[in-house]
Amino acid sequence: MTATHVPVMTAEALQFLQPERGGVFVDCTVGLGGHSRALLQAGASRVIGLDRDLSALSHARETLAPWTGKSDLAHSDYRSIDAVLDGLKVERIDCTKFGSGAYSIPSLVEHLTFETKAKYILCIETGGMFQRLQSHKYWQKANCILVS
């Protein structure tokens, strides 16, 4: 395949995510596999890549071929993350490096364990309020997780 792609802000992503500590990383837009490759090269234990584009997944499969035992690719998107993780028998997600502190979580998560340093989780049913708290970085000031 001749597709060329240079992932952006790779160094910043690696510094933030710290793949050298090991762990399972989920790349919800794996694309051509550049960031996932960087995570694996830096020491990630496993990378799970999701994408809706079959041709991108094909290229990602080539990119990640040296890590066949440490990488899993799924033709899916983030809205089906729970089904993908179920199928791969992933039961634990480390949320300590998620970033913004504001998420839309799938409805069926009883089987997953979420790990975080937040003091509490604030569930918000109103989209406008969720966006307002997120834009003001309330999650950061209050050391909490916002969920809509």
N, C-alpha and C positions, 0 to 999 in steps of 0.2 A: 504494500500500500504506500502511496506517495504523499499522504496527508502530512503536513508539517504544522506544528503548533509549539510555541514556546510559552509555557505557563507563566503568568505574572505573579509577582510578589511571593515567589517560592521561599526565599530566605526568611521573609517575615512570617509566613505560615508555619515554617518549620520551627522558628524561634518560639512562636506562640504555642504550638501544639506539642512540642517536645516529644517527637516520636522515639527518641533514643531511650525513653523510659519504658518502651514497649507498649503493649495494649492494642485493642481493636479500634480501628478508625473506619468511619463510614463516610464515603465520598458520594454525596447525593447527586452530583453532576460530574461523573467521572470523565466524560468527554473522551479525549484521546489518551488519557491516563498519565499525563505529566505530573500532576500533584501527587497522585497515588504512587507513582514511581519514586518520587522524591521522599515520600514518607517511608517507603520500604527501604530505600537506600540508607536512610538515616536511622533505621532500627525498629520501625513499627513491627509488631508481632504479626499483624494481619490487617489487610485493607479490604473492605467490602465496597465495591463500586456499583452505583446505580446510574442508569441513563435510559432515556426513552428512544434515543437514536441508535438503531441497530448497526449502522455503519461506523459510528463512533465507538460502540462497544467492540466491534471487530478489531478496530485499530488499538483500542485499550488492551484487548487480549494479547495482541502482538507486543505492545509496549511492556506489559507486565509478565510476559512469558518466563523470564528468569525467576519469577517469584510465584510460580504456579501453585505451590503448596501454601502460600501465604496470601493469595489474592483470590477473591470471589467476585464475579461480575453478574449483574442481574439486569434484565431488560425490564425496567420499572422506573418509577420516580419516587420522590420523597413521601408522597401521600400513601404509598404502600410499604413504607419502611417496616412496619410491624410484621407484615406477611413475609417479607424478604428475610428479616432476622429470625422469625419463627422457622422458616425453611432451612436456615443455616444453623439452627440450634444456638443462637446467640441470646443469652439471657441477661447479660449485664452491659450497661452502657455507662461510661464515665462522663458525666456532664460537667466536670470541673474545668474543661477547656472549651466549652461551647461558644464562648464569646459574648454575645449581646445580652444574655440572660432573659430573653423573651422568645417564646416558642409557641407554635401550634403543635400540640402533641396528638398523635393518633388516639382514637377513642378506646381501643382495646390495648391496655398496657399492663394489665394485672400481672402478667408473667415476666415483665421486665423489672430489673432493679436499677434505679437511678441513683447515682452517687454525686453529691455536690457539697460545697462548703457553704451554701446559702443558709441563712437562719430560718427561712420559711419559704413556702410557695404560695403565691397569690394568684388565684384563678379568677379571671375576668370574663364575663359573658358578653359585655358590650364592646364591639369592635372599635368604636371611637375612643373609649376610655383606654383600651389596650394600646392603641396607637399613640395616644397622648402620653401615657406613662412610659412607653418605650422611647419615644422621641426625647423625653426629658431625662432619660437614663435613670428612672426611679429604681430599677433593679440594681444598679450599681451603688446608688446612695444608700439604699436600705438593705443591701446584701441579701437579696431575695431572687426568686425566679418568678417571672411573669408567664402565665399560661392562659391562652384563650381557647 
